[in-house]
Amino acid sequence: MNGIEFLKALRQEYGPDRPLVVFCTTESEIRFIEEAIANGAQEFIMKPFDEEILMGKFAQIGMDV
């Protein structure tokens, strides 16, 4: 199961809003990012990333960490 397949299964099981998902990928093509968002990810991060980027993405989707 790849990340998109997992995301689809997650959304079928729990619905469109929870849990919040920051999709993490090595793919830089916009179509992969668009597909993740279309299938229920709230945000995305491209690898490699650091703590500052991760915390910024969490803040964008309203997660308190």
C-alpha positions in Angstrom: 0.0 0.0 0.0 1.5 3.4 -1.0 0.8 6.7 0.8 -2.2 7.7 -1.4 -3.8 4.2 -1.0 -3.4 4.5 2.8 -4.9 8.0 2.8 -7.9 6.8 0.8 -8.4 3.9 3.2 -8.0 6.2 6.2 -10.7 8.6 4.8 -13.1 5.7 4.1 -12.7 4.5 7.6 -12.8 7.8 9.6 -14.2 10.4 7.2 -12.8 13.5 5.6 -11.8 15.7 8.6 -10.1 13.5 11.2 -7.4 12.6 11.8 -5.5 15.6 10.4 -3.0 14.5 7.9 0.3 16.1 6.8 1.3 14.0 3.8 5.0 13.4 3.6 6.6 12.6 0.3 9.8 12.4 -1.8 7.8 13.3 -4.9 8.2 16.8 -6.1 5.7 16.7 -9.0 2.7 18.8 -8.4 0.3 16.0 -9.4 1.3 13.9 -6.4 0.7 16.8 -4.1 -2.7 17.6 -5.7 -3.7 13.9 -5.5 -2.8 13.8 -1.7 -4.9 17.0 -1.1 -7.8 15.7 -3.2 -7.8 12.5 -1.2 -8.0 14.1 2.2 -4.6 15.4 3.3 -4.7 18.8 4.9 -1.1 19.7 4.0 2.0 18.2 2.6 5.8 18.2 3.2 8.5 17.2 0.8 11.4 15.2 2.2 13.9 16.2 3.5 12.4 18.5 6.1 13.4 19.8 9.5 11.6 20.6 12.7 10.9 24.2 11.7 9.1 23.1 8.5 7.2 20.4 10.3 6.0 22.7 13.1 5.0 25.3 10.5 2.9 22.8 8.7 1.3 21.6 12.0 0.5 25.2 12.8 -1.1 25.8 9.3 -3.6 23.0 9.9 -4.4 24.1 13.4 -2.6 21.4 15.4 -1.5 22.3 18.9 1.9 20.8 19.6 
